[in-house]
Amino acid sequence: MSLVDILKQRLAKTRNNIFGRLSAALQGQTVIDESLLEKIEEILITADIGVMTSGKILEKLRQRIKKEKISDTKTIYTLLEDEIEKMIVMQNHVPMETKLHQHKPFVMLIVGVNGTGKTTTIGKLANRFAKAGSKVLLVAGDTFRAAAGGQLEIWARRSAVEIVRQAEGADPASVVFDALTSAKTRGYDVVLVDTAGRLHTKVNLMEELKKIRRVIEKQIPDAPHETLLVLDGTTGQNAIQQAKLFSQTAQISGLVLTKLDGTAKGGVVLAIQQELKIPVLFIGIGEGIDDLEEFNSHDFVKAIVE
């Protein structure tokens, strides 16, 4: 089964929420008029693509319909597919594999609120890199939540990688410092740093992230090489608000959208990339250890359109 076929299965709810409803709207419609375009815009907005992004898509559709003198309603699918893919593609993005070969160790700082699937994502990333032949180290930087270190340790065993953790309540920056010292001396290829998803206040959380980042930069001046924000895809537009909050402090370079297999709100991928200009690098499409895919705009659009 190809990746597109797998994505079609896992993203069925999003596909039905957008193009299933579009198909129903086109039933019996023989001409492309303003009433139909308004229906399409409503479908896009309510599929968590967002008002701003949906407006942009409709403006592009109107321009092409007028310029190309399109009247056949069947072409709407092709037009939407083209415009959605254009919006998802991020320019000048360096592939992950290229970055991995440019730095050793390659340090990834993983942030996000509790409940988004952050720890699970780290475990899946560890498995992905380890299977590709990299020597991977996990860093249990969330020392504030009793279960966090234990959960990460389970993922370390499942992925057959090493982990650095200290007692609950330890200074996260100290844990990160020790881990990076070990990573440099023992020749690790990839270091994945977990962080707390919730402290007493948002201010505390962001200050802790800044402190961890300073420690990383002192140990390895050009690190972290990637700062990934993990977002729960089932939360739709709320994910955008989380991204805006973290972007103010954490210098987010990429996003991971989790739980897309269980939601009809996968359209939020478009809204996030359009509004924040931050690339989605990975998507979570299941609970299995291999159910984390590097985001490919072409495959994603094929999966939700066809």
FIKE-201016 format. One record per residue (C-alpha): residue in one letter; x, y, z. Coordinates in nm, 3 decimals, padded with zeros to 5 digits. Each point is the difference from the previous one (the first is absolute). Example, Ala and Ser with C-alpha at 12.3 -4.5 7.8 and 13.67 -1.06 7.14 Angstrom:
2
+--------+---------+---------+---------+
: residu :      xx :      yy :      zz :
+--------+---------+---------+---------+
:      A :  01.230 : -00.450 :  00.780 :
:      S :  00.137 :  00.344 : -00.066 :
+--------+---------+---------+---------+
***
This chain:
306
+--------+---------+---------+---------+
: residu :      xx :      yy :      zz :
+--------+---------+---------+---------+
:      M :  00.000 :  00.000 :  00.000 :
:      S :  00.140 :  00.337 : -00.102 :
:      L :  00.036 :  00.291 :  00.244 :
:      V : -00.284 :  00.185 : -00.178 :
:      D : -00.228 : -00.302 :  00.047 :
:      I :  00.090 : -00.016 :  00.370 :
:      L : -00.067 :  00.372 :  00.037 :
:      K : -00.334 : -00.039 : -00.179 :
:      Q : -00.104 : -00.254 :  00.263 :
:      R :  00.124 :  00.201 :  00.297 :
:      L : -00.123 :  00.340 : -00.123 :
:      A : -00.343 : -00.123 : -00.109 :
:      K : -00.184 :  00.222 :  00.250 :
:      T :  00.172 :  00.314 : -00.128 :
:      R : -00.063 : -00.099 : -00.362 :
:      N : -00.370 : -00.060 :  00.068 :
:      N : -00.027 :  00.326 :  00.193 :
:      I :  00.132 :  00.201 : -00.294 :
:      F : -00.046 : -00.181 : -00.329 :
:      G : -00.285 : -00.224 :  00.109 :
:      R : -00.203 :  00.310 :  00.082 :
:      L :  00.122 :  00.168 : -00.318 :
:      S : -00.129 : -00.295 : -00.203 :
:      A : -00.339 :  00.037 :  00.165 :
:      A : -00.001 :  00.374 : -00.075 :
:      L :  00.073 : -00.066 : -00.367 :
:      Q : -00.286 : -00.247 : -00.041 :
:      G : -00.235 :  00.136 : -00.266 :
:      Q :  00.213 :  00.314 : -00.041 :
:      T :  00.062 :  00.068 : -00.368 :
:      V :  00.158 :  00.344 :  00.013 :
:      I :  00.269 :  00.166 :  00.210 :
:      D : -00.165 :  00.303 :  00.153 :
:      E :  00.053 :  00.218 :  00.306 :
:      S : -00.244 : -00.210 :  00.203 :
:      L :  00.210 : -00.313 : -00.059 :
:      L :  00.324 :  00.182 :  00.083 :
:      E : -00.152 :  00.122 :  00.327 :
:      K : -00.097 : -00.360 :  00.087 :
:      I :  00.358 : -00.111 : -00.070 :
:      E :  00.138 :  00.274 :  00.221 :
:      E : -00.235 : -00.104 :  00.283 :
:      I :  00.116 : -00.362 : -00.034 :
:      L :  00.365 :  00.104 :  00.021 :
:      I : -00.052 :  00.227 :  00.301 :
:      T : -00.194 : -00.262 :  00.195 :
:      A :  00.268 : -00.260 : -00.083 :
:      D :  00.244 :  00.205 :  00.212 :
:      I :  00.186 :  00.144 : -00.295 :
:      G : -00.085 :  00.336 :  00.153 :
:      V : -00.162 :  00.318 : -00.123 :
:      M :  00.316 :  00.168 : -00.131 :
:      T :  00.135 : -00.303 : -00.187 :
:      S : -00.343 : -00.097 : -00.137 :
:      G : -00.038 :  00.355 : -00.130 :
:      K :  00.336 : -00.022 : -00.177 :
:      I : -00.094 : -00.332 : -00.162 :
:      L : -00.332 :  00.138 : -00.124 :
:      E :  00.166 :  00.311 : -00.141 :
:      K :  00.239 : -00.222 : -00.198 :
:      L : -00.293 : -00.210 : -00.124 :
:      R : -00.189 :  00.309 : -00.118 :
:      Q :  00.308 :  00.130 : -00.183 :
:      R :  00.060 : -00.330 : -00.179 :
:      I : -00.367 : -00.053 : -00.086 :
:      K : -00.013 :  00.345 : -00.158 :
:      K :  00.338 : -00.015 : -00.173 :
:      E : -00.039 : -00.355 : -00.134 :
:      K : -00.373 :  00.042 : -00.071 :
:      I : -00.086 : -00.313 :  00.201 :
:      S : -00.365 : -00.102 :  00.017 :
:      D :  00.006 : -00.375 :  00.068 :
:      T : -00.063 : -00.070 :  00.369 :
:      K :  00.207 : -00.321 : -00.021 :
:      T :  00.315 :  00.210 : -00.031 :
:      I : -00.054 :  00.138 :  00.353 :
:      Y :  00.174 : -00.305 :  00.147 :
:      T :  00.311 :  00.052 : -00.213 :
:      L :  00.007 :  00.372 :  00.068 :
:      L : -00.026 : -00.052 :  00.375 :
:      E :  00.266 : -00.269 : -00.005 :
:      D :  00.239 :  00.231 : -00.186 :
:      E : -00.059 :  00.302 :  00.223 :
:      I :  00.013 : -00.194 :  00.327 :
:      E :  00.330 : -00.162 : -00.091 :
:      K :  00.150 :  00.336 : -00.101 :
:      M : -00.095 :  00.140 :  00.340 :
:      I :  00.144 : -00.292 :  00.196 :
:      V :  00.339 : -00.002 : -00.170 :
:      M :  00.258 :  00.195 :  00.202 :
:      Q :  00.275 :  00.164 : -00.199 :
:      N :  00.371 : -00.036 :  00.083 :
:      H : -00.056 : -00.278 :  00.252 :
:      V :  00.308 : -00.221 :  00.053 :
:      P : -00.090 : -00.373 :  00.022 :
:      M :  00.055 : -00.167 :  00.337 :
:      E :  00.247 : -00.254 : -00.140 :
:      T :  00.220 :  00.281 : -00.134 :
:      K :  00.011 :  00.168 :  00.341 :
:      L :  00.087 : -00.327 :  00.172 :
:      H :  00.312 : -00.033 : -00.209 :
:      Q :  00.107 :  00.358 :  00.066 :
:      H :  00.024 : -00.027 :  00.381 :
:      K :  00.127 : -00.249 :  00.255 :
:      P : -00.165 : -00.026 :  00.235 :
:      F : -00.318 :  00.123 : -00.162 :
:      V : -00.200 :  00.152 :  00.288 :
:      M : -00.378 :  00.017 : -00.011 :
:      L : -00.191 :  00.190 :  00.269 :
:      I : -00.359 : -00.125 :  00.028 :
:      V : -00.262 :  00.228 :  00.156 :
:      G : -00.377 :  00.003 :  00.046 :
:      V : -00.268 : -00.015 :  00.265 :
:      N : -00.084 : -00.321 :  00.183 :
:      G : -00.246 : -00.225 : -00.177 :
:      T :  00.101 :  00.081 : -00.356 :
:      G :  00.196 : -00.323 : -00.043 :
:      K :  00.340 :  00.158 :  00.058 :
:      T :  00.163 : -00.293 :  00.183 :
:      T : -00.145 : -00.248 : -00.248 :
:      T :  00.133 :  00.209 : -00.288 :
:      I :  00.349 :  00.002 :  00.150 :
:      G : -00.013 : -00.377 :  00.030 :
:      K : -00.108 : -00.038 : -00.360 :
:      L :  00.271 :  00.241 : -00.119 :
:      A :  00.259 : -00.198 :  00.197 :
:      N : -00.118 : -00.320 : -00.165 :
:      R :  00.006 :  00.161 : -00.343 :
:      F :  00.355 :  00.131 :  00.035 :
:      A :  00.129 : -00.319 :  00.163 :
:      K : -00.143 : -00.216 : -00.279 :
:      A :  00.182 :  00.224 : -00.248 :
:      G :  00.328 : -00.081 :  00.176 :
:      S :  00.047 :  00.303 :  00.226 :
:      K :  00.126 : -00.026 :  00.357 :
:      V : -00.279 :  00.171 :  00.195 :
:      L : -00.015 :  00.149 :  00.350 :
:      L : -00.324 :  00.100 :  00.174 :
:      V :  00.008 :  00.273 :  00.265 :
:      A : -00.273 : -00.001 :  00.267 :
:      G : -00.020 :  00.377 :  00.043 :
:      D : -00.353 : -00.009 :  00.143 :
:      T :  00.086 : -00.051 :  00.366 :
:      F : -00.315 :  00.169 :  00.130 :
:      R : -00.251 : -00.272 : -00.092 :
:      A :  00.038 : -00.322 :  00.196 :
:      A : -00.078 : -00.234 : -00.290 :
:      A :  00.192 :  00.184 : -00.274 :
:      G :  00.342 : -00.156 :  00.055 :
:      G : -00.147 : -00.347 :  00.038 :
:      Q : -00.198 :  00.032 : -00.321 :
:      L :  00.306 :  00.114 : -00.190 :
:      E :  00.199 : -00.291 :  00.143 :
:      I : -00.258 : -00.243 : -00.134 :
:      W :  00.033 :  00.156 : -00.344 :
:      A :  00.381 : -00.018 :  00.026 :
:      R : -00.025 : -00.375 :  00.059 :
:      R : -00.249 : -00.047 : -00.283 :
:      S :  00.226 :  00.192 : -00.237 :
:      A :  00.320 : -00.161 :  00.134 :
:      V :  00.165 :  00.337 :  00.070 :
:      E :  00.169 :  00.155 :  00.304 :
:      I : -00.156 :  00.250 :  00.240 :
:      V :  00.129 :  00.256 :  00.251 :
:      R : -00.233 :  00.076 :  00.290 :
:      Q :  00.026 :  00.122 :  00.358 :
:      A : -00.231 : -00.007 :  00.300 :
:      E : -00.336 :  00.173 : -00.011 :
:      G :  00.038 :  00.368 :  00.083 :
:      A :  00.357 :  00.026 : -00.128 :
:      D :  00.099 :  00.312 : -00.191 :
:      P : -00.089 : -00.070 : -00.368 :
:      A :  00.286 :  00.216 : -00.126 :
:      S :  00.243 : -00.208 :  00.207 :
:      V : -00.137 : -00.320 : -00.153 :
:      V :  00.046 :  00.144 : -00.348 :
:      F :  00.354 :  00.117 :  00.079 :
:      D :  00.104 : -00.347 :  00.118 :
:      A : -00.166 : -00.165 : -00.299 :
:      L :  00.177 :  00.219 : -00.255 :
:      T :  00.334 : -00.054 :  00.171 :
:      S : -00.058 : -00.374 : -00.034 :
:      A : -00.120 :  00.033 : -00.358 :
:      K :  00.318 :  00.178 : -00.108 :
:      T :  00.241 : -00.235 :  00.177 :
:      R : -00.180 : -00.321 : -00.102 :
:      G : -00.064 :  00.091 : -00.362 :
:      Y : -00.378 :  00.013 : -00.020 :
:      D : -00.152 :  00.098 : -00.334 :
:      V : -00.338 :  00.127 :  00.119 :
:      V : -00.110 :  00.148 :  00.333 :
:      L : -00.373 :  00.039 :  00.068 :
:      V : -00.076 :  00.229 :  00.293 :
:      D : -00.340 : -00.027 :  00.172 :
:      T : -00.129 :  00.304 :  00.189 :
:      A : -00.274 :  00.073 :  00.250 :
:      G : -00.341 :  00.059 : -00.153 :
:      R : -00.144 :  00.182 :  00.296 :
:      L :  00.139 :  00.187 :  00.298 :
:      H : -00.183 :  00.215 :  00.253 :
:      T : -00.051 :  00.282 : -00.249 :
:      K :  00.065 :  00.055 : -00.371 :
:      V :  00.269 :  00.250 :  00.098 :
:      N :  00.184 : -00.270 :  00.197 :
:      L : -00.029 : -00.242 : -00.290 :
:      M :  00.144 :  00.243 : -00.252 :
:      E :  00.280 :  00.111 :  00.233 :
:      E :  00.097 : -00.364 :  00.054 :
:      L :  00.015 : -00.055 : -00.377 :
:      K :  00.222 :  00.307 : -00.040 :
:      K :  00.234 : -00.131 :  00.271 :
:      I :  00.026 : -00.342 : -00.165 :
:      R :  00.072 :  00.163 : -00.333 :
:      R :  00.280 :  00.210 :  00.151 :
:      V :  00.160 : -00.312 :  00.147 :
:      I : -00.018 : -00.175 : -00.338 :
:      E :  00.155 :  00.299 : -00.179 :
:      K :  00.289 :  00.014 :  00.249 :
:      Q :  00.076 : -00.368 : -00.048 :
:      I : -00.048 : -00.003 : -00.377 :
:      P : -00.002 :  00.357 : -00.143 :
:      D : -00.213 : -00.068 : -00.310 :
:      A : -00.253 : -00.218 :  00.184 :
:      P : -00.283 : -00.080 :  00.035 :
:      H : -00.001 : -00.080 : -00.369 :
:      E : -00.374 : -00.057 :  00.000 :
:      T : -00.265 :  00.116 :  00.248 :
:      L : -00.318 : -00.195 : -00.055 :
:      L : -00.337 :  00.095 :  00.142 :
:      V : -00.237 : -00.295 :  00.044 :
:      L : -00.367 :  00.085 : -00.057 :
:      D : -00.309 : -00.215 :  00.042 :
:      G : -00.174 : -00.004 : -00.338 :
:      T : -00.337 : -00.075 :  00.160 :
:      T : -00.008 :  00.348 :  00.159 :
:      G : -00.033 :  00.178 : -00.335 :
:      Q :  00.026 :  00.378 :  00.028 :
:      N :  00.118 : -00.024 :  00.363 :
:      A :  00.322 : -00.148 : -00.136 :
:      I :  00.067 :  00.329 : -00.177 :
:      Q : -00.030 :  00.192 :  00.327 :
:      Q :  00.248 : -00.238 :  00.166 :
:      A :  00.240 :  00.046 : -00.289 :
:      K : -00.022 :  00.378 :  00.027 :
:      L :  00.072 : -00.017 :  00.375 :
:      F :  00.306 : -00.222 : -00.032 :
:      S :  00.132 :  00.187 : -00.304 :
:      Q :  00.036 :  00.313 :  00.212 :
:      T :  00.263 : -00.169 :  00.216 :
:      A :  00.128 : -00.328 : -00.135 :
:      Q :  00.116 :  00.089 : -00.355 :
:      I : -00.202 : -00.282 : -00.154 :
:      S :  00.151 : -00.135 : -00.321 :
:      G : -00.251 : -00.276 : -00.074 :
:      L : -00.324 : -00.161 :  00.109 :
:      V : -00.121 : -00.351 :  00.071 :
:      L : -00.375 : -00.054 : -00.031 :
:      T : -00.116 : -00.305 :  00.192 :
:      K : -00.319 : -00.211 :  00.007 :
:      L : -00.101 :  00.086 : -00.356 :
:      D : -00.138 : -00.352 : -00.044 :
:      G : -00.275 :  00.069 :  00.255 :
:      T : -00.119 :  00.342 : -00.110 :
:      A : -00.193 :  00.174 : -00.275 :
:      K :  00.202 :  00.316 :  00.069 :
:      G :  00.309 : -00.080 : -00.206 :
:      G : -00.068 :  00.312 : -00.204 :
:      V :  00.171 :  00.193 :  00.279 :
:      V :  00.329 : -00.092 : -00.175 :
:      L : -00.081 :  00.264 : -00.261 :
:      A : -00.101 :  00.263 :  00.251 :
:      I :  00.314 : -00.046 :  00.210 :
:      Q :  00.242 :  00.025 : -00.291 :
:      Q : -00.180 :  00.295 : -00.154 :
:      E : -00.044 :  00.202 :  00.320 :
:      L :  00.328 : -00.078 :  00.174 :
:      K :  00.232 : -00.088 : -00.289 :
:      I :  00.142 : -00.288 :  00.204 :
:      P :  00.040 : -00.330 : -00.189 :
:      V : -00.172 : -00.318 :  00.114 :
:      L :  00.286 : -00.253 :  00.005 :
:      F : -00.171 : -00.311 :  00.135 :
:      I : -00.354 : -00.130 :  00.042 :
:      G : -00.120 : -00.265 :  00.242 :
:      I : -00.248 : -00.238 : -00.164 :
:      G : -00.041 : -00.276 :  00.259 :
:      E :  00.107 : -00.142 :  00.333 :
:      G :  00.267 : -00.241 : -00.130 :
:      I :  00.370 :  00.074 :  00.037 :
:      D :  00.032 :  00.041 : -00.379 :
:      D : -00.307 :  00.222 : -00.036 :
:      L :  00.194 :  00.324 : -00.041 :
:      E :  00.054 :  00.117 : -00.355 :
:      E :  00.214 :  00.278 : -00.137 :
:      F : -00.245 :  00.251 : -00.142 :
:      N : -00.025 :  00.005 : -00.379 :
:      S : -00.239 :  00.262 : -00.135 :
:      H : -00.071 : -00.186 : -00.325 :
:      D : -00.083 : -00.330 :  00.174 :
:      F : -00.208 :  00.178 :  00.263 :
:      V : -00.214 :  00.181 : -00.256 :
:      K : -00.043 : -00.317 : -00.209 :
:      A : -00.118 : -00.182 :  00.311 :
:      I : -00.266 :  00.255 :  00.094 :
:      V : -00.121 :  00.075 : -00.353 :
:      E : -00.029 : -00.330 : -00.185 :
+--------+---------+---------+---------+
***
